[in-house]
Amino acid sequence: MADSDVVDLDLTIDDFVPKSPERQAEEKKENGNHLYKFKNYKGALTMYDEAIKLCPDNASYYGNRSACYMMLGNYKKALEDAQKSVALDPAFTKGYIRIAKCCIALGDLPSGEQAVKRATELGGADCATSERRALESLRRLHEDAQRAMEAGDYRRVVFCMDRCLDYSPSSAKAKLTKAECLAMLGRCQEAQEIANDSLRFDSFDAEAIYVRGLCLYFEDKDEQAFKHFQQVLRLAPDHKKAMEIYKKAKLLKQKKEEGNEAFKMGRWQQALELYNEALTIDKNNKAVNAKLYFNKATVCSKLNQTKDAVEACTRALELDENYVKALLRRAKCYTELGEFEEAVKDYERLYKIDKSKENKQLLHEAKMALKKSKRKDYYKILGIEKSASEGDIKKAYRKRALVHHPDRHAGASDNERREQERKFKEVGEAYGILSDPKKRARYDQGQDLDEDGSGMADIDPNVVFQTFFNRGGQHFDFHSGGGFPGTAFSFQFG
């Protein structure tokens, strides 16, 4: 073969010598660093895995893989690698910093503080400053949350835990504390989602099971809640919260059932006392307490304590704004009390929730009752009963019209004269309606007297007066010193 046909492969002696495991591992690490730089964390992880297999005692490889796991959000594995790195090299400062970062992400403040302290000892006062600040912020947030929890300020606790999760996205404690408080606030669906996420990772997580039991308890699912609390106590016999809520749940169920039994037996007063006792057991159980207040309202109605029934319904609706039975009960009570405007509001709210024909009819009847309540009571104005005869109506009108006629009060003060004119007009209206059988019938039925154009607008009290007295051939002189009979009308009609 000619010299010109020889290919220069540019080979060195190193290409013919087998690479050592250390050298291969270093190349894997460099490849991993390259992939890490371009955010290909899964690819980098594979490279670091291979490097560790080749050299399992190299602290920096574990440190690199720890950093990679952190970027993938797997802080538990990241922590294991960081701890392995400092076990291999107790002076590996970066390893302690990574331990601190993992502990912060997992919400383990004591371990995080120890790691920061060790990193500072190795690297100086300026080492791990961001981790130190994060730990200080977390400490303040947890202390604030603890105070809020003791005060029953669950919204504040949720706020604090959300801020904690900004620093500690993998903190099971922060997540489940938030879930517990969401349940206490009645936001059970959100709470259950958080608990279920935790149980997917650990099906024996007592705190997550406790939160699920709490949600079931607040949703008035007693038997399921009891099973959850029992499971928590099997896993953690000293779980104080589970023990307390389990006792409350059993007592609440007992009192509620005793109240229901007394109600069925017609022992109203005893039922009322039992429902009141049940309402003192757990103010946080809104679902059960709403039902207890409604039951109390039902008993109060049986005892003719209508105002108390209204108050109980109002309390029920404060706990459950769409409680249809409580709305219906309160509307009926308002009607009994003559508070027709409030009754209409409740029936409108009821119809908005459930647009049934029945609710539409109830709303119509309530509006008619309100309209009727605002009308003048013509029977009262004339001082007669609703069963008054035609003769009774005439006698009553004659008496009232003569008493209130303006001419009789010509010398009175302006205010008194205006008041008598108003009453004279009302008396005329009353007689004009009640003396007409058709108008009286419509009035008694609560119908609108102006719908057919035959209402009060066509009634002139002066004409009514003239017609009434002229028909009887009577004449009155209000200016004579003695009684009404005289020879002619002397008053002026306005």
Secondary structure per residue as TSV (DSSP state, phi and psi in degrees):
chain	resnum	aa	ss	phi	psi
A	1	M	-	360.0	132.4
A	2	A	-	-69.2	155.0
A	3	D	G	-57.9	-32.2
A	4	S	G	-68.9	-17.0
A	5	D	G	-89.9	-4.8
A	6	V	-	-77.8	130.6
A	7	V	-	-97.3	127.5
A	8	D	-	-85.6	108.8
A	9	L	-	-85.4	-1.7
A	10	D	-	52.5	47.9
A	11	L	-	-96.1	149.8
A	12	T	-	-119.4	174.8
A	13	I	G	-63.9	-28.9
A	14	D	G	-63.7	-26.8
A	15	D	G	-71.9	-15.2
A	16	F	G	-104.2	-3.1
A	17	V	S	-102.8	127.7
A	18	P	-	-57.7	138.6
A	19	K	-	-76.0	142.3
A	20	S	-	-74.8	157.4
A	21	P	H	-56.5	-37.1
A	22	E	H	-62.8	-42.2
A	23	R	H	-69.0	-43.3
A	24	Q	H	-60.4	-42.6
A	25	A	H	-62.3	-39.8
A	26	E	H	-64.9	-39.0
A	27	E	H	-64.6	-41.5
A	28	K	H	-60.6	-43.3
A	29	K	H	-61.1	-44.0
A	30	E	H	-62.7	-41.1
A	31	N	H	-62.4	-40.8
A	32	G	H	-62.7	-41.6
A	33	N	H	-62.6	-37.6
A	34	H	H	-64.3	-46.1
A	35	L	H	-65.7	-38.6
A	36	Y	H	-61.1	-41.2
A	37	K	H	-59.0	-34.8
A	38	F	T	-97.5	19.4
A	39	K	T	63.7	23.3
A	40	N	-	-92.7	76.6
A	41	Y	H	-70.1	-35.0
A	42	K	H	-66.1	-41.6
A	43	G	H	-64.9	-41.8
A	44	A	H	-62.7	-39.3
A	45	L	H	-59.8	-41.0
A	46	T	H	-61.8	-42.2
A	47	M	H	-64.0	-42.5
A	48	Y	H	-67.7	-35.2
A	49	D	H	-59.4	-44.9
A	50	E	H	-68.2	-37.7
A	51	A	H	-63.8	-40.5
A	52	I	H	-68.6	-36.8
A	53	K	H	-61.5	-37.5
A	54	L	H	-74.9	-38.1
A	55	C	-	-134.9	83.0
A	56	P	T	-73.6	-1.8
A	57	D	T	-112.4	18.6
A	58	N	-	-96.5	113.8
A	59	A	H	-62.2	-38.9
A	60	S	H	-65.5	-31.9
A	61	Y	H	-64.7	-41.7
A	62	Y	H	-65.5	-35.5
A	63	G	H	-64.0	-42.6
A	64	N	H	-66.0	-42.3
A	65	R	H	-67.1	-33.7
A	66	S	H	-59.8	-44.8
A	67	A	H	-62.3	-38.2
A	68	C	H	-66.4	-44.2
A	69	Y	H	-60.8	-37.3
A	70	M	H	-62.2	-42.4
A	71	M	H	-66.0	-25.4
A	72	L	T	-89.6	-0.8
A	73	G	T	81.1	11.0
A	74	N	-	-98.9	80.9
A	75	Y	H	-75.2	-24.6
A	76	K	H	-67.3	-46.6
A	77	K	H	-68.7	-34.6
A	78	A	H	-62.3	-41.3
A	79	L	H	-64.8	-42.1
A	80	E	H	-58.7	-43.7
A	81	D	H	-67.9	-39.9
A	82	A	H	-64.0	-40.6
A	83	Q	H	-66.8	-36.7
A	84	K	H	-64.9	-37.7
A	85	S	H	-64.5	-41.0
A	86	V	H	-78.5	-22.5
A	87	A	H	-68.4	-36.0
A	88	L	H	-77.2	-32.2
A	89	D	-	-140.0	91.2
A	90	P	T	-58.8	-13.4
A	91	A	T	-101.7	13.0
A	92	F	-	-80.8	92.2
A	93	T	H	-58.4	-44.6
A	94	K	H	-59.3	-32.2
A	95	G	H	-63.3	-41.8
A	96	Y	H	-68.0	-36.9
A	97	I	H	-63.2	-40.5
A	98	R	H	-67.9	-36.4
A	99	I	H	-59.7	-44.7
A	100	A	H	-60.3	-44.1
A	101	K	H	-61.5	-43.9
A	102	C	H	-65.8	-42.4
A	103	C	H	-63.9	-38.6
A	104	I	H	-62.8	-46.0
A	105	A	H	-63.1	-32.9
A	106	L	H	-89.4	-6.6
A	107	G	T	80.8	18.0
A	108	D	-	-94.5	85.2
A	109	L	H	-66.6	-45.3
A	110	P	H	-58.5	-45.4
A	111	S	H	-66.8	-36.5
A	112	G	H	-62.9	-41.1
A	113	E	H	-66.0	-38.3
A	114	Q	H	-63.8	-41.5
A	115	A	H	-65.4	-41.3
A	116	V	H	-63.7	-41.0
A	117	K	H	-60.4	-44.2
A	118	R	H	-68.2	-39.8
A	119	A	H	-63.6	-38.4
A	120	T	H	-66.4	-39.1
A	121	E	H	-62.7	-36.4
A	122	L	H	-84.1	-39.0
A	123	G	H	-107.7	-4.6
A	124	G	-	99.4	174.4
A	125	A	T	-63.4	-27.2
A	126	D	T	-85.7	2.6
A	127	C	T	-86.2	141.1
A	128	A	T	58.2	35.9
A	129	T	H	-67.9	-39.7
A	130	S	H	-66.3	-37.1
A	131	E	H	-67.3	-38.3
A	132	R	H	-63.8	-42.8
A	133	R	H	-65.0	-40.6
A	134	A	H	-62.1	-41.7
A	135	L	H	-65.0	-38.1
A	136	E	H	-64.9	-42.9
A	137	S	H	-63.8	-42.6
A	138	L	H	-63.8	-40.3
A	139	R	H	-59.8	-44.9
A	140	R	H	-64.9	-41.1
A	141	L	H	-64.3	-41.6
A	142	H	H	-67.1	-37.3
A	143	E	H	-66.9	-41.5
A	144	D	H	-62.5	-42.6
A	145	A	H	-64.6	-38.7
A	146	Q	H	-63.0	-43.7
A	147	R	H	-63.4	-42.5
A	148	A	H	-65.2	-38.7
A	149	M	H	-63.5	-44.4
A	150	E	H	-64.1	-29.9
A	151	A	T	-87.5	-3.4
A	152	G	T	75.7	18.2
A	153	D	-	-90.7	79.7
A	154	Y	H	-70.8	-29.1
A	155	R	H	-63.9	-39.6
A	156	R	H	-65.4	-39.0
A	157	V	H	-62.7	-43.9
A	158	V	H	-59.5	-43.2
A	159	F	H	-59.3	-47.5
A	160	C	H	-62.3	-42.3
A	161	M	H	-67.5	-34.7
A	162	D	H	-62.7	-40.8
A	163	R	H	-67.4	-38.9
A	164	C	H	-61.3	-40.5
A	165	L	H	-68.7	-18.8
A	166	D	H	-63.7	-36.7
A	167	Y	H	-88.5	-35.4
A	168	S	-	-122.7	70.2
A	169	P	T	-64.0	-17.8
A	170	S	T	-110.9	22.2
A	171	S	-	-81.9	106.7
A	172	A	H	-63.0	-36.6
A	173	K	H	-64.0	-45.9
A	174	A	H	-63.9	-40.8
A	175	K	H	-64.4	-44.7
A	176	L	H	-76.2	-28.7
A	177	T	H	-65.2	-43.1
A	178	K	H	-61.2	-44.7
A	179	A	H	-61.8	-41.9
A	180	E	H	-59.2	-44.0
A	181	C	H	-72.2	-33.2
A	182	L	H	-61.8	-40.2
A	183	A	H	-63.3	-42.0
A	184	M	H	-64.0	-26.7
A	185	L	T	-88.1	1.4
A	186	G	T	87.0	5.5
A	187	R	-	-95.4	64.2
A	188	C	H	-69.0	-33.5
A	189	Q	H	-63.4	-44.6
A	190	E	H	-63.2	-41.7
A	191	A	H	-62.8	-43.3
A	192	Q	H	-65.9	-35.7
A	193	E	H	-62.4	-41.5
A	194	I	H	-66.0	-45.0
A	195	A	H	-62.5	-41.6
A	196	N	H	-64.2	-37.6
A	197	D	H	-60.3	-43.1
A	198	S	H	-65.1	-39.3
A	199	L	H	-71.1	-21.0
A	200	R	H	-67.4	-31.2
A	201	F	H	-85.4	-32.7
A	202	D	-	-148.8	101.7
A	203	S	T	-70.7	-8.2
A	204	F	T	-110.7	23.6
A	205	D	-	-72.9	105.7
A	206	A	H	-60.9	-38.2
A	207	E	H	-65.4	-41.7
A	208	A	H	-66.8	-39.7
A	209	I	H	-65.2	-38.5
A	210	Y	H	-60.7	-44.5
A	211	V	H	-63.2	-42.1
A	212	R	H	-62.4	-41.7
A	213	G	H	-62.7	-39.5
A	214	L	H	-61.7	-43.2
A	215	C	H	-63.3	-43.6
A	216	L	H	-63.9	-38.4
A	217	Y	H	-62.9	-44.2
A	218	F	H	-72.1	-17.2
A	219	E	T	-94.9	10.7
A	220	D	T	62.1	39.0
A	221	K	-	-111.3	74.6
A	222	D	H	-54.3	-56.2
A	223	E	H	-61.9	-42.0
A	224	Q	H	-65.0	-39.7
A	225	A	H	-63.3	-43.6
A	226	F	H	-57.7	-43.0
A	227	K	H	-61.4	-40.1
A	228	H	H	-66.1	-44.6
A	229	F	H	-64.6	-36.9
A	230	Q	H	-65.0	-39.7
A	231	Q	H	-65.5	-41.0
A	232	V	H	-58.5	-45.2
A	233	L	H	-70.4	-24.7
A	234	R	H	-71.5	-38.8
A	235	L	H	-77.6	-36.4
A	236	A	-	-138.2	83.7
A	237	P	T	-55.9	-23.6
A	238	D	T	-97.6	16.6
A	239	H	-	-70.2	97.4
A	240	K	H	-61.6	-45.4
A	241	K	H	-64.0	-41.7
A	242	A	H	-63.9	-39.1
A	243	M	H	-64.8	-44.2
A	244	E	H	-66.5	-46.0
A	245	I	H	-70.3	-31.2
A	246	Y	H	-63.7	-44.2
A	247	K	H	-63.2	-43.5
A	248	K	H	-62.2	-44.3
A	249	A	H	-61.3	-42.5
A	250	K	H	-67.8	-41.2
A	251	L	H	-66.9	-40.5
A	252	L	H	-63.1	-45.0
A	253	K	H	-61.8	-42.4
A	254	Q	H	-60.5	-49.6
A	255	K	H	-65.0	-40.4
A	256	K	H	-63.0	-44.5
A	257	E	H	-67.4	-37.6
A	258	E	H	-63.8	-40.5
A	259	G	H	-63.2	-42.6
A	260	N	H	-63.4	-39.6
A	261	E	H	-65.8	-43.3
A	262	A	H	-62.3	-37.9
A	263	F	H	-63.9	-45.4
A	264	K	H	-60.9	-32.7
A	265	M	T	-83.3	-0.5
A	266	G	T	78.9	14.6
A	267	R	-	-91.1	78.8
A	268	W	H	-61.6	-47.6
A	269	Q	H	-64.1	-40.6
A	270	Q	H	-65.1	-41.2
A	271	A	H	-61.4	-41.8
A	272	L	H	-61.1	-44.1
A	273	E	H	-63.8	-40.3
A	274	L	H	-68.3	-39.9
A	275	Y	H	-65.2	-39.5
A	276	N	H	-63.6	-39.5
A	277	E	H	-63.2	-43.8
A	278	A	H	-61.8	-35.4
A	279	L	H	-69.6	-14.2
A	280	T	T	-91.2	-6.9
A	281	I	T	-74.7	-48.0
A	282	D	-	-150.2	101.4
A	283	K	T	-67.6	-17.4
A	284	N	T	-81.9	-15.9
A	285	N	-	-86.4	83.7
A	286	K	H	-65.7	-39.8
A	287	A	H	-62.8	-47.9
A	288	V	H	-69.4	-41.9
A	289	N	H	-64.8	-34.6
A	290	A	H	-61.0	-43.0
A	291	K	H	-67.0	-38.0
A	292	L	H	-64.4	-40.9
A	293	Y	H	-65.0	-37.9
A	294	F	H	-65.5	-43.3
A	295	N	H	-59.8	-40.4
A	296	K	H	-62.4	-42.4
A	297	A	H	-61.2	-39.9
A	298	T	H	-62.7	-42.5
A	299	V	H	-65.3	-44.1
A	300	C	H	-59.4	-37.1
A	301	S	H	-64.9	-39.8
A	302	K	H	-63.1	-32.9
A	303	L	T	-88.8	7.0
A	304	N	T	60.9	27.4
A	305	Q	-	-97.7	69.7
A	306	T	H	-64.7	-40.5
A	307	K	H	-64.6	-39.1
A	308	D	H	-65.9	-35.1
A	309	A	H	-64.5	-41.2
A	310	V	H	-60.8	-45.4
A	311	E	H	-61.7	-42.3
A	312	A	H	-65.3	-40.5
A	313	C	H	-64.0	-40.4
A	314	T	H	-61.0	-42.5
A	315	R	H	-64.4	-39.1
A	316	A	H	-62.4	-41.8
A	317	L	H	-73.1	-24.5
A	318	E	H	-66.8	-30.5
A	319	L	H	-87.8	-29.0
A	320	D	-	-145.0	96.3
A	321	E	T	-66.1	-17.5
A	322	N	T	-107.9	27.6
A	323	Y	-	-76.5	95.2
A	324	V	H	-59.9	-44.9
A	325	K	H	-62.5	-38.8
A	326	A	H	-68.5	-38.4
A	327	L	H	-61.8	-46.1
A	328	L	H	-64.5	-43.5
A	329	R	H	-63.0	-44.2
A	330	R	H	-67.1	-38.5
A	331	A	H	-60.9	-42.1
A	332	K	H	-65.2	-39.8
A	333	C	H	-65.0	-41.7
A	334	Y	H	-60.4	-39.4
A	335	T	H	-63.3	-43.6
A	336	E	H	-61.8	-33.7
A	337	L	T	-83.2	-3.8
A	338	G	T	77.8	14.1
A	339	E	-	-94.0	73.7
A	340	F	H	-70.0	-33.3
A	341	E	H	-63.2	-42.4
A	342	E	H	-66.4	-37.3
A	343	A	H	-62.7	-43.3
A	344	V	H	-61.4	-42.1
A	345	K	H	-58.6	-43.0
A	346	D	H	-68.4	-40.6
A	347	Y	H	-67.5	-34.0
A	348	E	H	-64.2	-43.3
A	349	R	H	-64.7	-39.1
A	350	L	H	-64.8	-43.6
A	351	Y	H	-67.7	-30.4
A	352	K	H	-67.1	-35.4
A	353	I	H	-76.0	-41.7
A	354	D	-	-138.4	102.1
A	355	K	-	-84.6	54.6
A	356	S	-	-84.1	162.2
A	357	K	H	-63.2	-37.8
A	358	E	H	-62.6	-45.1
A	359	N	H	-68.4	-33.1
A	360	K	H	-63.8	-41.7
A	361	Q	H	-66.3	-41.1
A	362	L	H	-61.8	-40.4
A	363	L	H	-65.2	-41.9
A	364	H	H	-61.7	-44.8
A	365	E	H	-64.4	-37.8
A	366	A	H	-66.4	-39.8
A	367	K	H	-66.5	-38.4
A	368	M	H	-64.9	-40.9
A	369	A	H	-64.7	-38.1
A	370	L	H	-65.1	-44.5
A	371	K	H	-62.7	-40.8
A	372	K	H	-65.9	-36.4
A	373	S	H	-68.5	-25.6
A	374	K	H	-86.8	-11.1
A	375	R	S	-72.9	157.5
A	376	K	-	-69.2	142.0
A	377	D	-	-90.4	94.1
A	378	Y	H	-66.3	-30.1
A	379	Y	H	-65.9	-41.4
A	380	K	H	-67.2	-39.8
A	381	I	H	-59.7	-40.3
A	382	L	H	-85.4	-10.5
A	383	G	T	73.3	37.8
A	384	I	-	-129.0	165.8
A	385	E	-	-82.5	163.2
A	386	K	T	-68.5	-18.0
A	387	S	T	-91.0	8.0
A	388	A	-	-57.2	143.5
A	389	S	-	-83.6	173.4
A	390	E	H	-59.9	-39.7
A	391	G	H	-65.1	-41.2
A	392	D	H	-60.9	-39.6
A	393	I	H	-64.9	-42.3
A	394	K	H	-65.9	-44.5
A	395	K	H	-61.5	-43.0
A	396	A	H	-65.7	-41.0
A	397	Y	H	-64.4	-44.8
A	398	R	H	-56.6	-44.1
A	399	K	H	-67.3	-47.7
A	400	R	H	-71.9	-38.1
A	401	A	H	-62.9	-41.6
A	402	L	H	-68.0	-33.4
A	403	V	H	-69.2	-39.4
A	404	H	H	-102.9	1.9
A	405	H	-	-59.3	133.8
A	406	P	G	-53.1	-38.6
A	407	D	G	-63.3	-26.9
A	408	R	G	-72.2	-18.0
A	409	H	G	-118.0	28.0
A	410	A	T	-60.8	-31.3
A	411	G	T	-92.1	3.7
A	412	A	S	-78.4	171.1
A	413	S	-	-66.1	163.9
A	414	D	H	-58.4	-44.4
A	415	N	H	-63.9	-44.0
A	416	E	H	-65.8	-40.1
A	417	R	H	-63.3	-43.2
A	418	R	H	-63.6	-39.3
A	419	E	H	-63.9	-40.8
A	420	Q	H	-69.1	-35.3
A	421	E	H	-63.4	-41.1
A	422	R	H	-61.7	-45.6
A	423	K	H	-67.2	-37.6
A	424	F	H	-61.3	-41.0
A	425	K	H	-64.9	-43.6
A	426	E	H	-62.5	-40.4
A	427	V	H	-62.2	-40.7
A	428	G	H	-64.6	-42.0
A	429	E	H	-61.8	-45.2
A	430	A	H	-59.8	-46.0
A	431	Y	H	-67.0	-40.8
A	432	G	H	-60.0	-35.8
A	433	I	H	-81.3	-50.3
A	434	L	H	-75.1	-20.5
A	435	S	T	-84.1	-10.5
A	436	D	S	-101.2	112.1
A	437	P	H	-53.1	-41.4
A	438	K	H	-68.4	-45.0
A	439	K	H	-66.0	-39.1
A	440	R	H	-63.7	-40.7
A	441	A	H	-63.2	-43.6
A	442	R	H	-64.8	-40.8
A	443	Y	H	-62.8	-45.1
A	444	D	H	-64.5	-29.3
A	445	Q	T	-84.4	-2.2
A	446	G	T	80.3	13.5
A	447	Q	-	-78.8	159.1
A	448	D	-	-76.2	117.4
A	449	L	T	-72.6	-14.8
A	450	D	T	-95.1	-2.8
A	451	E	T	-62.7	-37.3
A	452	D	T	-104.1	14.1
A	453	G	T	76.1	14.8
A	454	S	-	-118.7	40.3
A	455	G	S	-94.6	-143.8
A	456	M	G	-80.3	-15.6
A	457	A	G	-63.5	-28.5
A	458	D	G	-92.1	9.6
A	459	I	-	-102.7	114.3
A	460	D	-	-102.7	114.9
A	461	P	H	-59.6	-31.8
A	462	N	H	-70.2	-39.2
A	463	V	H	-67.3	-41.2
A	464	V	H	-57.7	-44.1
A	465	F	H	-63.8	-49.2
A	466	Q	H	-59.8	-45.8
A	467	T	H	-62.2	-44.7
A	468	F	H	-61.5	-50.2
A	469	F	H	-78.0	-33.4
A	470	N	H	-66.1	-34.4
A	471	R	H	-62.0	-32.6
A	472	G	T	-90.4	-0.9
A	473	G	T	69.6	25.3
A	474	Q	-	-102.3	146.8
A	475	H	-	-131.0	140.2
A	476	F	B	-130.9	141.1
A	477	D	-	-122.0	102.9
A	478	F	T	-73.5	-12.3
A	479	H	T	-93.9	-8.0
A	480	S	S	-74.4	154.3
A	481	G	S	-69.3	-31.0
A	482	G	S	-99.2	-158.0
A	483	G	-	-56.9	-165.1
A	484	F	S	-82.6	-36.2
A	485	P	B	-60.8	138.7
A	486	G	-	-157.3	-160.9
A	487	T	S	-100.6	-17.6
A	488	A	S	-162.6	161.6
A	489	F	-	-70.2	132.7
A	490	S	-	-118.7	-5.3
A	491	F	S	-84.4	159.4
A	492	Q	-	-103.9	134.5
A	493	F	-	-92.3	132.5
A	494	G	-	-76.9	360.0
